[in-house]
Amino acid sequence: MVIQQYATHKRELSSCDQSKLITDFETGEMFCSDCGLVLSERIDDFGPECTIFSPDKINKKRTGDGTSLAKHDQGLSTFISSENKDAFGKPFSFSMKKTLKQLRMQDMRSKTHLPAYRNFIHAFNELNRLKDKLVITNPIVEDAAYIYRKAVERKLVRGRSISSMIAASLYAACRDTKTPRTLNDVSDAANIKRKDIARTYRILYRELELKVPVVDSIQCIARISSKLEISEKIKRKAIEILELSNKYEFSAGKDPMGLAAAALYLSCINNGLNMTQRELAEASNTTQVTIRNRHKDLQEILEFYTELQVT
């Protein structure tokens, strides 16, 4: 493109000094210093793709999208363009177009003839759909893709649904990164029964020997309170209640989301905010019975701690 514009500029303005072309890398423009004609408004940047902190990244250049485990080909494969034009924009002849069409077809067949390749295409399309529904960040998606690839490598997908396996991998990635997404959230987004995802997750946990941290109920406070627009004061009080329950080892074995909802309910009562158990149950995707039971336990701990402070 720039070469064609340069040739046109050279023909039309023969009086200009053609050696005085200036390239502005900040604005991405190339222009003539004599007449001011802008030859290009967008110049490809072939420099390093990020700030270099180590010698092994010096030769890392811009050559397209970055690699990703969440792509079926990891972003490394190429394809034959369908524009049917050469580098100068000149259309190909009819025979060349026919040849390229056959080459594209053969190229696509060669890529999709392997079962594992088709498996990854289906799985990562489903993963991207779950990413949008659950509002998951890219690092978590990469972690989920890594877990799924390890499952395929260990042949754990055989005889099981791809959708349930990728959903379980995403849930494991959320647990690994301490992202507050419950089994019910993943089940609703994937439209799969909760027990199927839980069963598949246990297989991944056992066979891949995953080191998954325990879900912290304090991290669930922000998610519930943002849905109900609860004030920061009540949130801080709920966090104090949960820290107190952790101190007395009460939270072990309890549902983190239900415990967080009960702490918020207790905090709302103590601060005079009229918040019903139904609203908290819907926001936390738990039941009112769970909130009532956890609320009673947290109330007893709070009263016990208050008595200790008095004595």
Residue pairs with C-beta under 8 A, 6 or more apart in sequence:
1 40
2 30
2 39
2 40
2 43
4 88
4 89
5 39
5 40
6 18
6 21
6 39
9 16
9 18
9 32
9 37
9 39
10 18
13 32
13 34
13 35
13 37
15 34
16 32
16 34
16 35
17 33
17 34
20 32
20 33
20 34
21 30
21 31
21 32
21 33
21 39
22 30
22 31
22 32
22 33
23 29
23 30
23 43
24 30
24 31
25 43
25 45
28 40
28 41
28 42
28 43
28 45
29 38
29 40
29 41
29 43
30 38
30 39
30 40
30 43
31 37
31 38
31 39
32 39
44 62
45 62
46 61
46 62
47 61
47 62
48 57
48 58
48 60
48 61
49 60
49 61
49 62
49 66
50 57
50 60
52 58
52 60
64 75
65 75
66 75
67 74
67 75
67 76
68 74
68 75
68 142
68 145
69 142
69 145
69 146
69 149
70 124
70 127
70 128
70 138
70 141
70 142
70 144
70 145
71 124
72 117
72 120
72 121
72 124
73 111
73 117
73 120
77 111
79 104
79 107
80 100
80 103
80 104
80 107
82 104
84 91
84 92
84 96
84 97
84 100
85 91
85 92
86 92
92 100
111 117
112 118
112 121
116 152
119 152
119 157
119 162
120 149
120 152
122 162
123 148
123 162
123 165
123 166
124 145
124 166
126 162
126 163
126 166
126 167
126 190
127 141
127 144
127 145
127 148
127 166
127 169
127 170
128 141
130 136
130 166
130 167
130 170
130 186
130 189
130 190
131 141
133 189
134 170
134 181
134 185
134 186
134 189
136 170
136 174
136 179
136 181
139 177
140 170
140 173
140 174
140 177
140 179
141 170
141 173
143 173
143 176
143 177
144 166
144 169
144 170
144 172
144 173
145 169
147 169
147 172
147 173
147 204
147 208
147 210
148 165
148 166
148 169
150 208
151 157
151 165
151 169
151 204
151 207
151 208
154 207
154 208
156 165
156 203
156 204
156 207
156 208
157 165
160 200
160 203
161 192
161 196
163 190
163 192
164 190
164 192
164 196
164 197
164 200
165 200
165 204
167 186
167 187
167 189
167 190
167 192
167 197
167 200
168 197
168 200
168 201
168 203
168 204
169 204
170 186
171 181
171 183
171 186
171 197
171 201
172 201
172 204
172 205
172 210
172 212
173 179
174 180
174 181
174 186
175 212
175 213
175 215
176 210
176 211
176 212
176 213
178 213
178 215
178 216
178 219
180 215
180 219
180 220
180 222
180 223
180 256
180 257
182 257
182 285
183 194
183 197
183 198
183 201
184 194
184 285
185 285
186 197
187 193
187 194
187 197
190 197
204 210
205 212
215 256
216 256
217 242
217 251
217 254
217 256
217 257
217 259
217 260
217 263
218 239
218 242
218 243
218 260
219 256
220 256
220 257
220 259
220 260
220 261
220 284
221 235
221 238
221 239
221 242
221 260
221 263
221 264
222 235
224 230
224 257
224 260
224 261
224 264
224 280
224 283
224 284
225 234
225 235
225 238
225 264
227 283
228 275
228 279
228 280
228 283
230 264
230 268
230 273
230 275
231 273
233 271
234 264
234 267
234 268
234 271
234 273
235 264
235 267
237 267
237 270
237 271
238 260
238 263
238 264
238 266
238 267
239 263
241 263
241 266
241 267
241 298
241 301
241 302
242 251
242 259
242 260
242 263
244 301
244 302
244 305
245 251
245 259
245 263
245 298
245 301
248 301
250 297
250 298
250 301
251 259
254 294
255 286
255 290
257 284
257 285
257 286
258 284
258 286
258 287
258 290
258 291
258 294
259 294
259 298
260 284
261 280
261 281
261 283
261 284
261 286
261 290
261 291
261 294
262 290
262 291
262 293
262 294
262 295
262 297
262 298
263 294
263 298
264 275
264 280
265 275
265 277
265 280
265 291
265 295
266 295
266 298
266 299
266 302
268 274
268 275
277 288
277 291
277 292
278 288
280 291
281 287
281 288
281 290
281 291
284 291
